[in-house]
Structure formats: C-alpha cells, structure tokens
C-alpha cells in the first residue's frame, strides 16, 4: 500500500501521534512498526523493517 492512499489529514494525524508518543518515550521503533503495520494491513499493505 502506498501511503498516498491515505488522505493527507490522516497521514498528518498518524505522524503527529507517533512523534508525540516517541517524544514522551512511550513508543520505541519496534512498537512504531507494529502500530503502522496495523494501520496499513486493512489496505493490503505491510510494514517492512529496512
């Protein structure tokens, strides 16, 4: 799934939420990948670790 399939507002909200969680040290990179994977799976996508 290309991130462009999500509307711009949704993209911005997801980015803001992830940044805020990361800043308060409640979200590690592994957790971020898991959350993003849950967001994109319904759209037929998959988050890969690069």
WOCORCOR-V95955 format. One record per residue. N is the residue number from 1. RES is the residue in one letter. PHI is phi in radians with two decimals (999 if undefined). OMEGA is omega in degrees with one decimal (none if undefined). Layout:
n = <N	N>
res = <RES	RES>
phi = <PHI	PHI>
omega = <OMEGA	OMEGA>
//
This chain:
n = <1	2	3	4	5	6	7	8	9	10	11	12	13	14	15	16	17	18	19	20	21	22	23	24	25	26	27	28	29	30	31	32	33	34	35	36	37	38	39	40	41	42	43	44	45	46	47	48	49	50>
res = <X	X	X	X	X	X	X	X	X	X	X	X	X	X	X	X	X	X	X	X	X	X	X	X	X	X	X	X	X	X	X	X	X	X	X	X	X	X	X	X	X	X	X	X	X	X	X	X	X	X>
phi = <999	-1.45	-1.07	-1.13	-1.23	-1.48	-1.22	-1.05	-1.09	-1.12	-1.02	-1.10	-1.13	-1.12	-1.08	-1.08	-1.08	-1.12	-1.12	-1.10	-1.12	-1.17	-1.13	-1.58	1.05	-1.74	-2.38	-1.65	-1.00	-1.10	-1.13	-1.11	-1.10	-1.10	-1.12	-1.11	-1.08	-1.15	-1.25	-1.53	-0.97	-1.07	-1.68	1.48	-1.80	-2.68	-1.51	-1.95	-1.57	-1.86>
omega = <174.9	-178.3	-179.8	178.1	174.2	-180.0	-173.0	178.9	179.4	177.7	-178.9	-179.8	179.1	179.9	179.5	179.8	-179.4	178.4	179.5	179.1	179.4	-179.0	179.7	173.5	176.8	-174.6	177.4	-177.6	180.0	179.1	179.7	178.7	179.0	179.7	179.1	178.5	178.4	179.0	-172.5	-178.4	179.5	179.3	179.0	-178.0	178.0	177.2	179.4	178.5	-179.7	none>
//
